[in-house]
């Protein structure tokens, strides 16, 4: 008898930000394949006898190949197990959930997707920065500043520089190049910006700056936690600024 797979967003790390549906399903799973970005307390929702498999993927470090992860999910599900693929943030926002979904569909494995709070939303809430605001920002752009060549993806930089809020995932290694591209495209050097590391977790830290000096400010963060960068006029509306 074939089992079932769930692609579940674990949110930014705080277990209280996990959805009720996600917590319920995790508690019934036979197998949980989880990322390094999943908050450790989130894993406590799993059964004590569940098989826990770390398939973490972190920028710049050794990680389990995506094809191998896809294969593991299929193997356990086709063996009749209830399999949870637990991913930090949301499965469909730079989480490769689409690749896992496609793999499961092709294998004929029943699958359900449970959304999670993506990091950009968590940062906005934690810093009380409205990601959109009438008269200030009417658009929100979710970007990744990392690609397979360790450079920047190709974007319409002129369009991004015209306004709105930029939420940049995986952007620390290429932040200086990213800000340079935006400055070259015409974004104001004084545009407020903030970088937040390990949002919602006890070790959370952040630095504020401007587009012109954010790359220098980020050096103050230290650590190796996941970091989100917000750029835009709304950043100045946050509860804590410098």
Buried (B, 14 or more C-beta within 10 A) or exposed (E): EEBBBBBBBBBBBBBEBBBEEBBEBBEEBBBBBBBEBBBEEBBEBBEEEBBEBEBBBEBEEEBBEBEEBBEBBBEBBBEEBBBBBBBBBBBBBBBBBEEBBEBBEEBEBEBEBBBBBBBBBBBBBBBEBBBBBEEBBEBBBBBBBBEEEEEBEEBEBEEBBEBBBBBBBBBBBBBEBBBBBBBEBEBBEEBBBBBBBBBBBEEBBBBBBBBBBBBEBBEEBEEEBBBBBBBBBBBBBBEEEE
